Amino acid sequence: MAKLVGWVIFLFPFLAASTAAAEEELRVLASARLTPPSVVEGFEREFGVQVRFEYFESPEALTAYLKTRPPGDLALMRGYYVEDLVRTGFLAALDHRLLPNLDNLSPLARRKSVDPGCLYAMPYLQGTVGILYRAGLWGPWPPSWENIFGPNSGPAPFALGKQYRDAMGVALLYLGYSCNSTSPIAIGQAAELLRNLTSHPAFLGFMDPDTLVRYFKERFLYVAITYNNLAAKAMAEDPGLAFHVPRQGSLGWSYVYVINDESPLKAAAHAWLNYLLRPEVAAEISAWNRATTSNRAALDFLPPEIRNNAVLYPPETVWESNEFPRSVGDAESTYLDYWSRLQ
């Protein structure tokens, strides 16, 4: 994988300043900006420990870096890479005695997690993959995967997100396979399905989140397979958009926090995680990201427009129908090989 992904580190600009009183500094490696500055500042004031984020260009770039067992204290990452990192010995076992706020997590979030017992990973944010579209495009009926992958797909310009496990995973589900299939035949069929899309005259490509939202706003794009939190942001700006998770089931997504086994600041790292699990803090994180929190106790602290948003907090039947990506072991190279031919 290392030859396919390089890493680029970006420092969080608003964390650059140091506090003289702080005696320790936690280094957090992440592939997405998901932590509000106010949450960081609150922790630093209360605990006298600085938190410095270093950002990577993709989940794959971050994971490739973590597999080299670099210095650092924590990582904020996509959940499906946890099992691989456990095997490398990078992850420290979480000390639940230092994390009493784990009790605030919803049972569903824990059950659907790649690490249900939270032995190595703390659930942070979660969500589902579905179809964002201009309302009325299919009349009064919500779309299904058939509207994307079927022979009569593409009534208007459409796109897919560019994260390869999610794009390949949805294709696998449509074909009747697990999104975590390790079968070269199944993976090849999913890649062929996606390859057929690339030749469709209405297909605009595999897009990063910012481009996807901008294209919807500018009316270049009418349909996309994307994440519910991104859909919620787009719909807040354009009430003419709608989001649907097909009844056939879909993918779930999650971000989790893990601790480096070689961190000299494990106590401070646990304090950070336990702070993030406070209901009022988790609610602030959810509202700032407009994303679904894994923290059940945070719901009472959310503003109504977030708590009552059916895109972010759908019925449990939607969550239950989701399959979450997990490690595919050696088959990952097969996924990446096919994916590279689609770019």
Wavefront OBJ file of the C-alpha trace (Angstrom):
o trace
v 0.000 0.000 0.000
v 2.837 2.372 0.832
v 3.697 2.868 -2.849
v 0.085 3.804 -3.607
v -0.407 6.414 -0.934
v 1.941 9.043 0.312
v 1.227 11.176 3.295
v 0.941 14.877 3.596
v 0.761 16.428 7.033
v -1.143 19.627 7.702
v -0.962 21.329 11.081
v -4.187 22.653 12.524
v -3.617 26.432 12.250
v -5.636 27.371 15.278
v -3.620 25.004 17.506
v -0.262 26.464 16.577
v 0.008 28.759 19.572
v 1.362 27.175 22.749
v 0.385 27.802 26.343
v 3.219 28.408 28.710
v 1.398 26.725 31.562
v 0.958 23.477 29.674
v 3.465 20.856 30.699
v 2.413 18.177 28.238
v 1.352 18.081 24.598
v -0.773 15.368 23.040
v -0.055 14.692 19.386
v -3.161 13.544 17.507
v -2.861 12.135 13.974
v -6.043 12.433 11.921
v -7.366 12.192 8.377
v -10.266 14.628 8.853
v -10.966 17.856 10.714
v -13.643 16.673 13.105
v -12.814 18.366 16.406
v -14.090 21.890 17.181
v -11.427 24.385 18.286
v -13.581 25.271 21.301
v -13.487 21.644 22.495
v -9.703 21.601 22.286
v -9.438 24.914 24.095
v -11.775 23.741 26.858
v -9.694 20.632 27.484
v -6.435 22.597 27.490
v -7.782 25.067 30.063
v -9.093 22.367 32.357
v -6.216 19.888 32.188
v -3.204 22.043 31.337
v -2.355 19.728 28.434
v -2.054 20.961 24.875
v -3.571 19.039 21.958
v -1.856 19.315 18.584
v -3.462 17.846 15.465
v -1.565 16.685 12.389
v -3.694 15.977 9.327
v -3.236 13.504 6.490
v -4.672 13.621 3.004
v -6.718 10.409 3.290
v -7.582 7.537 5.670
v -5.196 5.332 3.678
v -2.316 7.791 4.029
v -2.850 8.002 7.771
v -3.034 4.221 8.188
v 0.078 3.667 6.084
v 1.903 6.090 8.372
v 0.587 4.442 11.543
v 1.804 1.048 10.359
v 5.367 2.400 10.530
v 4.770 2.739 14.305
v 5.582 6.465 14.371
v 5.756 8.638 17.492
v 2.509 10.218 18.569
v -0.140 9.720 21.194
v -3.515 9.237 19.519
v -5.106 8.793 16.118
v -8.566 9.750 14.882
v -9.285 7.354 12.051
v -11.850 5.410 10.041
v -12.981 2.430 12.063
v -12.287 -0.273 9.494
v -8.518 0.042 9.931
v -8.554 -0.752 13.662
v -8.177 -4.513 13.237
v -5.109 -4.095 11.026
v -3.444 -1.815 13.584
v -4.211 -4.198 16.431
v -2.223 -6.819 14.535
v 0.724 -4.456 14.128
v 0.878 -3.864 17.870
v 0.458 -0.102 17.414
v -2.649 0.245 19.584
v -2.761 0.406 23.351
v -5.575 -1.391 25.131
v -8.008 1.171 26.535
v -8.117 1.340 30.329
v -11.835 1.502 31.079
v -11.119 2.579 34.664
v -9.922 5.872 33.181
v -12.926 6.116 30.843
v -16.033 6.141 33.051
v -17.853 8.177 30.401
v -17.850 5.164 28.088
v -21.202 4.439 29.704
v -22.576 7.378 27.694
v -22.178 5.518 24.396
v -25.313 4.136 22.798
v -25.604 0.329 22.833
v -26.238 0.421 19.086
v -23.014 2.350 18.417
v -21.043 -0.153 20.461
v -22.735 -3.151 18.878
v -22.112 -1.884 15.354
v -18.547 -0.843 16.101
v -15.593 -2.750 14.657
v -14.509 -3.039 18.304
v -17.787 -3.648 20.217
v -16.069 -3.974 23.585
v -14.086 -0.751 23.087
v -10.957 -2.729 23.830
v -8.799 -0.565 21.556
v -11.079 2.002 19.900
v -13.474 4.631 21.249
v -16.428 5.424 18.936
v -16.455 9.133 18.065
v -18.804 9.843 15.141
v -20.854 7.501 13.004
v -23.170 7.651 10.044
v -24.638 5.934 7.042
v -24.132 6.018 3.281
v -27.116 6.805 1.089
v -28.332 8.691 -1.958
v -28.441 12.500 -1.981
v -30.639 13.755 -4.803
v -32.808 16.591 -6.012
v -36.278 15.933 -4.636
v -38.874 14.851 -7.187
v -36.312 13.415 -9.569
v -38.063 10.036 -9.419
v -41.506 11.410 -8.666
v -42.794 10.653 -5.167
v -40.701 7.470 -4.843
v -37.354 7.405 -3.047
v -34.427 6.010 -5.034
v -32.818 2.601 -4.661
v -29.405 1.296 -5.668
v -31.060 0.165 -8.887
v -31.474 3.825 -9.825
v -27.689 4.167 -9.705
v -26.365 0.812 -10.875
v -29.278 -0.569 -12.901
v -29.633 -0.529 -16.709
v -31.860 2.580 -16.616
v -29.662 4.603 -14.240
v -28.492 8.145 -14.608
v -31.531 10.304 -15.383
v -29.452 13.330 -14.412
v -25.779 14.124 -13.644
v -24.606 11.868 -10.811
v -21.417 11.075 -8.884
v -19.937 8.863 -6.167
v -17.691 9.734 -3.270
v -14.029 8.973 -3.867
v -13.325 6.832 -0.771
v -12.569 3.454 -2.317
v -13.907 1.132 0.416
v -17.231 2.975 0.407
v -17.630 3.057 -3.377
v -16.561 -0.571 -3.747
v -18.631 -1.541 -0.707
v -21.894 -0.161 -2.106
v -21.206 -1.912 -5.423
v -20.629 -5.187 -3.574
v -23.873 -4.798 -1.622
v -25.808 -4.128 -4.823
v -24.403 -7.357 -6.277
v -25.482 -9.321 -3.219
v -22.076 -9.621 -1.542
v -20.780 -8.417 1.798
v -19.046 -5.049 1.659
v -16.156 -6.868 3.335
v -15.858 -9.610 0.743
v -12.361 -10.967 0.214
v -13.325 -12.921 -2.916
v -11.295 -11.761 -5.942
v -14.291 -12.645 -8.136
v -16.692 -10.502 -6.097
v -14.234 -7.590 -5.896
v -13.651 -7.809 -9.638
v -17.386 -7.758 -10.350
v -17.836 -4.699 -8.131
v -14.988 -2.949 -9.935
v -16.573 -3.795 -13.283
v -19.873 -2.329 -12.105
v -18.098 0.901 -11.173
v -16.164 0.861 -14.449
v -19.455 0.757 -16.328
v -20.509 3.892 -14.474
v -17.409 5.769 -15.610
v -18.524 5.386 -19.225
v -22.055 6.615 -18.497
v -22.661 10.025 -20.139
v -24.283 11.408 -16.963
v -21.538 10.251 -14.588
v -19.376 13.141 -13.339
v -16.801 11.079 -11.475
v -15.620 10.109 -8.000
v -15.627 13.328 -5.973
v -14.193 14.591 -2.710
v -16.809 15.942 -0.251
v -16.158 19.650 -0.865
v -16.456 19.283 -4.637
v -19.591 17.192 -4.321
v -21.372 19.775 -2.147
v -20.260 22.623 -4.420
v -21.542 20.836 -7.533
v -24.945 20.323 -5.908
v -25.046 23.974 -4.928
v -24.173 25.067 -8.468
v -26.749 22.678 -9.985
v -24.098 20.696 -11.866
v -24.926 17.583 -9.855
v -28.326 16.044 -9.136
v -27.587 12.630 -7.596
v -24.724 11.252 -5.501
v -23.886 8.321 -3.268
v -22.481 9.991 -0.185
v -22.497 10.249 3.616
v -25.487 11.348 5.675
v -23.557 14.117 7.434
v -22.472 15.595 4.114
v -26.060 15.294 2.893
v -27.317 17.119 5.982
v -24.933 20.011 5.312
v -25.989 20.236 1.668
v -29.684 20.062 2.555
v -29.300 22.850 5.120
v -28.253 25.141 2.253
v -30.681 23.757 -0.320
v -34.109 22.548 0.878
v -34.746 21.154 -2.604
v -32.431 18.228 -1.853
v -33.421 14.921 -0.233
v -31.506 11.951 1.193
v -32.510 8.304 1.309
v -30.921 5.089 2.561
v -32.249 2.301 0.311
v -34.311 -0.388 1.995
v -31.955 -3.043 0.611
v -29.416 -1.854 3.189
v -26.315 0.244 3.002
v -22.927 0.956 4.519
v -22.269 2.493 7.867
v -19.237 4.660 8.513
v -17.443 5.513 11.718
v -14.562 7.494 13.101
v -12.843 6.223 16.224
v -10.069 7.334 18.553
v -7.168 5.027 19.375
v -4.060 5.399 21.544
v -0.502 4.621 20.473
v 0.895 1.781 22.586
v 4.235 3.608 22.771
v 2.810 6.943 23.902
v 4.438 8.237 27.098
v 1.252 10.226 27.816
v -1.337 7.474 28.119
v -2.941 9.017 31.204
v -3.382 12.346 29.412
v -4.629 10.519 26.302
v -7.298 8.759 28.374
v -8.246 12.097 29.956
v -8.756 13.522 26.463
v -10.965 10.606 25.406
v -13.003 10.756 28.602
v -13.459 14.505 28.073
v -14.753 13.902 24.542
v -17.274 11.457 25.999
v -18.896 14.093 28.222
v -22.462 14.569 26.957
v -22.187 18.331 26.494
v -18.841 17.992 24.700
v -20.071 15.184 22.435
v -23.116 17.321 21.585
v -20.879 20.246 20.659
v -18.845 17.953 18.396
v -21.984 16.617 16.716
v -23.434 20.100 16.133
v -20.135 21.539 14.860
v -19.697 18.702 12.362
v -23.415 18.332 11.666
v -22.776 14.621 12.117
v -24.217 11.779 14.167
v -22.729 11.305 17.613
v -22.150 7.832 19.067
v -22.927 9.304 22.486
v -26.489 8.544 23.644
v -26.263 10.931 26.592
v -25.388 13.813 24.254
v -28.811 13.831 22.592
v -30.372 15.952 25.338
v -27.720 18.629 24.764
v -28.150 18.887 20.992
v -30.003 21.804 19.388
v -33.406 20.707 18.018
v -32.363 21.186 14.387
v -29.663 18.554 14.882
v -31.432 16.195 17.291
v -34.609 16.097 15.180
v -32.809 15.792 11.844
v -33.944 12.468 10.358
v -30.923 12.381 8.046
v -28.543 12.435 11.021
v -30.719 10.474 13.428
v -32.834 8.055 11.370
v -34.867 5.189 12.855
v -32.875 2.341 14.354
v -34.040 0.119 11.501
v -31.775 2.142 9.208
v -28.768 1.579 11.456
v -29.575 -2.093 11.814
v -29.615 -2.512 8.023
v -26.123 -1.057 7.703
v -23.058 -3.198 7.252
v -19.883 -1.544 8.492
v -16.632 -1.976 6.560
v -14.003 -3.993 8.389
v -10.489 -5.148 7.660
v -10.236 -7.294 4.545
v -6.674 -8.385 5.332
v -4.545 -9.297 2.328
v -7.489 -8.653 -0.001
v -6.934 -4.927 0.475
v -4.270 -5.030 -2.222
v -6.893 -6.465 -4.592
v -9.274 -3.620 -3.780
v -6.553 -1.042 -4.324
v -5.406 -2.622 -7.576
v -8.899 -2.511 -9.063
v -9.536 0.969 -7.659
v -6.358 2.368 -9.205
v -7.635 1.365 -12.639
v -10.819 3.374 -12.115
v -9.080 6.687 -11.458
l 1 2 3 4 5 6 7 8 9 10 11 12 13 14 15 16 17 18 19 20 21 22 23 24 25 26 27 28 29 30 31 32 33 34 35 36 37 38 39 40 41 42 43 44 45 46 47 48 49 50 51 52 53 54 55 56 57 58 59 60 61 62 63 64 65 66 67 68 69 70 71 72 73 74 75 76 77 78 79 80 81 82 83 84 85 86 87 88 89 90 91 92 93 94 95 96 97 98 99 100 101 102 103 104 105 106 107 108 109 110 111 112 113 114 115 116 117 118 119 120 121 122 123 124 125 126 127 128 129 130 131 132 133 134 135 136 137 138 139 140 141 142 143 144 145 146 147 148 149 150 151 152 153 154 155 156 157 158 159 160 161 162 163 164 165 166 167 168 169 170 171 172 173 174 175 176 177 178 179 180 181 182 183 184 185 186 187 188 189 190 191 192 193 194 195 196 197 198 199 200 201 202 203 204 205 206 207 208 209 210 211 212 213 214 215 216 217 218 219 220 221 222 223 224 225 226 227 228 229 230 231 232 233 234 235 236 237 238 239 240 241 242 243 244 245 246 247 248 249 250 251 252 253 254 255 256 257 258 259 260 261 262 263 264 265 266 267 268 269 270 271 272 273 274 275 276 277 278 279 280 281 282 283 284 285 286 287 288 289 290 291 292 293 294 295 296 297 298 299 300 301 302 303 304 305 306 307 308 309 310 311 312 313 314 315 316 317 318 319 320 321 322 323 324 325 326 327 328 329 330 331 332 333 334 335 336 337 338 339 340 341 342 343
